[in-house]
């Protein structure tokens, strides 16, 4: 039973985009690894940009600076 965890920033994806991610990842695992879509679990965690850091800065601050 594959378990896939996708982490994205909270402000980044619509409900439709997330549904497409779940469907696409499930299809990819079926097509590439032969995994059963009925037992494939995909979880999307949306993380607030204040709780996501890159290069010692939060994503919120990096975006404010235009990085």
C-alpha angles and dihedrals in degrees: 000000000000118000117196123187117195118191120198135161114271097242097051115079140047124224089255093052092050091050089051091050091052092047094044096049090047091051092046092054090048094048099041104032102021092240120165110251090211091065098037115110121199121185124186115202115196112206124198111245089237087063097049119079133191124180093353095308134094118250087241091060094042091053091047088055092047095245 
